[in-house]
Amino acid sequence: MRAGSDASQKIVEHINRFSVFRIESFDARVAIEVAAMTRSALDGPSKNKRGTVAAPWTKIKYDRQIVAIAKVVRATAIYSDDKDIRSIAAMEDISVIGLADLPLPAEDLQGEFVFEPLDAEVSETGDATGSQ
């Protein structure tokens, strides 16, 4: 999805309906925090702007922005399965909670998923034909 599209605006509006979510800005305070992270990496043992993260520089910059925003707004955790976010957040003493770390809802809230065989033939290309 491209930024500025109608779909992305609808997603932002939907997220904003929930009080548990806040969309935060990349502002001057965050920019200063990102610069401090980069300076820390340059001054660290690797003497490299990437620090200890082995990812493309562009990704590291975006990941640092995410972590810096969380740090500036004093978030207690970031929810992500991205290993680079986890690594950068750890350097800033921000915990990262992965999908596998989330508790499952009570069994009665999980709903029921019924497995039924398809009434379709599968062609040699793997496409289903016929009706379900």
Long-range contacts (C-beta under 8 A, 24 or more apart in sequence): 22-73, 24-69, 24-72, 24-73, 25-69, 26-65, 26-69, 27-72, 29-72, 30-65, 30-68, 30-69, 30-72, 31-68, 33-68, 33-71, 33-72, 34-61, 34-64, 34-65, 34-68, 37-64, 37-67, 37-68, 37-88, 37-91, 37-92, 38-64, 40-91, 51-88, 51-91, 52-87, 53-84, 53-87, 53-88, 55-84, 59-84, 60-84, 60-88, 63-88, 64-88, 67-92, 67-94, 70-94
